Amino acid sequence: FHRGDTAAALLHDVERDVVVVTEQFRIATHEAGPGYLLEAAAGSMEAGEAPGACLRRELMEETGYRAEELRLIAAYYVSP
């Protein structure tokens, strides 16, 4: 199984000075708890898609926010 590359964002609402996260239901965590997790907005990049384009799409889908500026914080392997 090859999941592909993903992009994630720590979304800062500067007007409210808060970090915005999403609450997602994950079936894999349902048996050990409520099944809902707080997560950074994230998604899998489509073939040929740039990380910024992926983030802009996912931010709108998951939070309803549009990012004015994106800054790269890090690049890493979640689970090598």
C-alpha positions in Angstrom: 0.0 0.0 0.0 1.5 3.3 -1.1 -0.3 6.3 0.5 1.6 9.0 -1.3 2.7 12.4 -0.2 0.6 14.6 2.1 0.6 18.1 3.3 -0.6 19.5 6.6 -1.1 23.0 8.0 -1.1 24.6 11.4 -3.7 27.3 10.7 -3.3 30.6 12.7 -6.3 32.9 12.7 -4.6 36.2 13.2 -7.8 38.2 14.0 -8.7 35.8 16.8 -5.1 34.8 17.6 -6.0 31.1 17.8 -4.7 28.0 16.1 -7.5 26.2 14.2 -7.7 22.4 14.1 -10.2 20.0 12.8 -12.1 17.3 14.7 -12.2 14.1 12.6 -13.8 10.7 13.3 -11.3 7.9 12.8 -12.7 4.4 12.9 -9.3 3.0 14.0 -9.5 4.9 17.3 -13.2 4.2 18.0 -12.6 1.0 20.1 -10.0 2.7 22.3 -11.9 5.9 22.9 -14.5 8.2 21.4 -13.1 7.9 17.9 -12.8 11.7 17.4 -9.3 13.2 17.1 -8.1 16.8 16.9 -5.9 17.2 13.9 -4.1 19.7 11.8 -5.9 20.2 8.4 -4.2 17.9 6.0 -4.6 15.8 2.9 -3.0 13.7 0.3 -1.5 15.4 -2.7 -2.8 14.5 -6.1 -0.4 13.5 -8.9 1.7 16.5 -9.9 0.0 18.7 -7.2 2.2 21.1 -5.3 2.0 21.0 -1.5 0.6 24.6 -1.3 -2.2 23.8 -3.8 -3.1 20.7 -1.7 -3.2 22.8 1.5 -5.3 25.5 0.0 -7.8 22.9 -1.1 -7.8 21.0 2.2 -8.1 24.1 4.3 -11.2 25.1 2.5 -12.7 21.6 2.6 -11.9 21.0 6.3 -12.1 24.4 7.9 -13.7 26.9 5.5 -10.6 29.1 5.8 -8.5 30.6 3.0 -4.8 31.0 3.7 -3.3 34.4 2.8 0.2 33.1 3.3 1.8 29.6 3.6 5.2 29.1 5.2 7.1 25.9 5.1 7.9 24.7 8.7 9.3 21.3 8.0 9.4 18.3 5.8 9.5 14.8 7.3 8.4 11.2 7.2 5.5 10.5 9.6 6.2 6.8 9.7 9.2 5.7 7.7 
